[in-house]
Amino acid sequence: MKWQTITFPAIAAALLVGCGGGSDGGSLTGPEVGSDQCSIDGQKQFVLDSMRDVYFWNDLLPATVNLNDFATPEALLASLTSVQPLDRFSFINSAAADSAFFGEGQFVGFGFSTRQVADNDIRFTRVFGASPADLGGIRRGQRLLAVDGRTVEKIQAAEGL
């Protein structure tokens, strides 16, 4: 099963940084200041190229895309991602929603979040890069089976979640 979160803020931040605005908050490299890539068409091409490179379901993207069919980079991005998420862990967030959720880019603790999807089924929904969780090998979408040798079922029975 594939697990992926792609946030528009990462793509937008790369566009802003490369086109002379914002601050570098991601690993994507955007267009150079003053280049044709800073035009709306250049930004749309950057979105398409980025989606082909980093989108987990890039094999589902159309083979050809007419950039003239889209007025803005946001419209293109919306068309390249499904309206119905492919799974409950994949979605596009606004910059405001990400900032609110992550406390403006900072995490506390081990650098992950989880979600209980069913009885005794807890999944890692986000793992911050270079966090203790990431460095320990935890990956998004993995199932939490036990903590210190205690199964999730035993923890729930004894302590609840």
N, C-alpha and C positions, 0 to 999 in steps of 0.2 A: 504494500500500500504506500502511496506517495503522500508526503506531508509538506506543506509549503505555506508560508505567509509572505505575501508581498505587499508592501505598503507604498502607497503613492508618495508619501513624504520622502522616502529614500530616493526615488526617481526625481522628484521635484527639487530636493536639496542638491542633487548633482547638477541639475539644470541651472539652478540659481547660482551655485558656486562658479560653475564654468562660464556663465553669462554675466558675471560681475555682481551678484547679489547673494545674500544669505551667508551661512557659514557651513563649512564642510562637516556634515554629520554622518556621512556614509562612505562606503567604499567604492561607489560607482564614480567613474570619471566622466564629467560632462563636457559640453562644448567649450571651446576656447573663446575668451572675451573678444568681441568684435568679429567673430567668424560668421559665415553664413549659417552655421549650426545654431546660432542664437535666434534666428528667425523662427517663426511659427512652424514652417516646414522642417527646419533643422531640428526643432524640438520634437516634432512628431516622429522624425526619423530616429532620433535618440531613444524615444520611448519604445518604438518598434524593435530597434537593435537590442535595447536592454531586456525587453521581454523575451526575445529569442535567446538571450544569453543567460538570464537569471530566473526566469519563470519556470517553476518546476514542471508545469504541463506544457512546455514549449513544443512538444510533439503534437499538441492539439491546435496550435496556432495555424491559421491559414497559410498556405504556401506563398501566396501573393496577396499584398495589401495595397490598395490604392489610397495613398495618404491624402489625396484631394477629396476623398469622401468624408473627411473629418475636419471640422472647423478648428478644433483645439487638440492639444496633446491629451487633455483629460478625456475628451470624447473618444479618442483612439484607444486609450487605456481601458475605458469602460467597455468598449466593443471587444477587446482582446481577452477580457476576463469574463467568465460566465456570470450571468445575473444570479443564478442559483449556484451557491458554492459547491465545489466538487466533494467537499467533506466539511464537517463542522469546524475544522481547525484552520481553514483557509479562507481568507477574506481580505478586503482592502479597507484600510482605516483612513480616516482623515488625520491631518497633522494634530488637530485639537484633541481627537480621541486618543491618539498615541501619547501625546503629552500628558493628558489627564491620567491615563492608565499607568504609565511608567514614571510618573513623578518628574517630568521634564528630563527624561533620558537617564535617570539614575535608578539603580536597583538596590534593594536592601536584602541581605541574606546571601543565599548561594547562587542567585541569578537564574531562577526559573519560575514558571507558573504552571499550575496543573488544573485539570478539570476532571470531575467525576462524570463519566459518560454512561455508566451503568453500575449496578451493585458490583462491588469488588473490581471495578475497571476504572482506574485512574490513569490519565494520560498527561504527558508533559506537553503543554500547549505552546510554550515559548521558552527558549534558552538563550540567554545573553552571551554573545561572543566574548571569549576570554574570561568568563565568570568561572567560579569554582565548579559549577555544574557542567559547563562546556568542557573545561579542562579535565573533568572526571569522566568524560565520554558520554554524557547524557545528550540525547538528540530529541528534537521535537517529534512528537507522535509516538515515542516509545511508551510502553505501559509500565507503570510502577507495580512491581510484583511483591517486594518486601523491603522492610527497613530494619537493619540490624538483625536479619534473620527472622523477623516477624512478618508474616504475610499480611496483606491489606485486609483480608477477611478477619484475621485475629485482632488487628488494631481496631477495626471498626466495631467488632463485638465488645472489646474491652473499653474503648475510649470514644468511639464515634469519630466522625470527621466533620 
